[in-house]
């Protein structure tokens, strides 16, 4: 599984990157054919003082890909909510394919 983490308009600290990597590893438990994962952590509206933190996750499996996006006031919260949505999407699709 190839994992890419990109940060836009800021530099992520190692604590945030470690947290993201640890969670992404858990995706393997929900789908065993994941080819790659792309994660984008962005600061929305960088010119304004108050900025939303956005997390986007793309997961690639054979013949399909999933995408979720979530924003909140912290990257941890944004990523956690996007990750939970991704897990639900992957589980739902896997159940459909098995039915």
C-alpha positions as CSV (number, residue, x, y, z in Angstrom):
1,X,0.0,0.0,0.0
2,X,1.5,3.3,-1.2
3,X,0.7,6.2,1.2
4,X,1.3,9.8,0.2
5,X,0.7,12.7,2.6
6,X,0.8,16.2,1.2
7,X,0.5,19.5,3.2
8,X,-0.7,22.7,1.5
9,X,0.1,26.2,2.9
10,X,1.8,24.8,6.0
11,X,4.4,22.4,7.4
12,X,3.0,19.5,9.4
13,X,4.8,18.4,12.5
14,X,5.9,14.8,13.1
15,X,3.2,14.2,15.7
16,X,0.4,14.9,13.2
17,X,2.1,12.9,10.5
18,X,2.6,9.9,12.9
19,X,-1.0,10.1,13.9
20,X,-2.2,10.1,10.2
21,X,0.1,7.2,9.3
22,X,-1.0,5.1,12.2
23,X,-4.7,5.6,11.3
24,X,-4.1,4.9,7.6
25,X,-2.5,1.5,8.5
26,X,-5.8,0.5,10.0
27,X,-7.5,0.8,6.6
28,X,-5.9,-2.5,5.7
29,X,-8.3,-4.2,8.2
30,X,-11.3,-3.0,6.3
31,X,-10.1,-3.8,2.7
32,X,-7.3,-6.1,1.8
33,X,-6.7,-4.8,-1.7
34,X,-5.9,-1.2,-1.1
35,X,-3.3,-0.1,-3.7
36,X,-2.7,3.5,-2.5
37,X,-3.8,6.3,-0.3
38,X,-3.4,10.0,-0.8
39,X,-3.9,12.4,2.0
40,X,-4.1,16.2,1.6
41,X,-4.0,18.4,4.6
42,X,-4.7,22.0,3.6
43,X,-5.3,25.4,5.1
44,X,-8.4,26.9,3.5
45,X,-8.4,30.6,2.8
46,X,-4.7,31.3,3.7
47,X,-5.1,35.0,3.2
48,X,-7.7,35.3,6.0
49,X,-6.9,35.3,9.7
50,X,-9.3,32.5,10.7
51,X,-8.6,29.4,8.6
52,X,-10.3,26.1,8.4
53,X,-8.2,23.0,8.4
54,X,-9.2,20.6,5.6
55,X,-8.4,16.9,5.3
56,X,-9.0,15.0,2.0
57,X,-8.4,11.3,1.7
58,X,-8.4,9.3,-1.6
59,X,-8.2,5.5,-1.4
60,X,-7.5,3.5,-4.5
61,X,-8.5,-0.2,-4.8
62,X,-8.7,-2.3,-8.0
63,X,-11.4,-0.8,-10.4
64,X,-12.6,1.8,-7.8
65,X,-11.5,4.8,-5.8
66,X,-13.0,6.5,-2.8
67,X,-12.8,10.2,-1.8
68,X,-13.8,12.1,1.4
69,X,-13.2,15.7,2.5
70,X,-13.8,17.3,5.8
71,X,-13.0,20.6,7.4
72,X,-12.9,21.8,11.0
73,X,-10.8,24.0,13.3
74,X,-8.0,21.4,13.8
75,X,-6.3,19.0,11.5
76,X,-6.7,16.2,14.0
77,X,-10.5,16.6,14.0
78,X,-10.7,17.1,10.3
79,X,-8.7,14.0,9.6
80,X,-10.5,11.8,12.2
81,X,-13.9,12.8,10.7
82,X,-12.7,12.2,7.1
83,X,-11.1,8.9,8.2
84,X,-14.4,7.7,9.8
85,X,-16.3,8.6,6.7
86,X,-13.8,6.7,4.6
87,X,-14.0,3.6,6.7
88,X,-17.8,3.7,6.3
89,X,-17.5,4.1,2.6
90,X,-15.0,1.2,2.2
91,X,-17.1,-1.1,4.4
92,X,-20.3,-0.3,2.5
93,X,-18.7,-0.9,-0.8
94,X,-17.1,-4.2,0.3
95,X,-20.5,-5.4,1.7
96,X,-22.1,-4.6,-1.7
97,X,-19.5,-6.5,-3.6
98,X,-19.9,-9.5,-1.4
99,X,-23.7,-9.6,-1.7
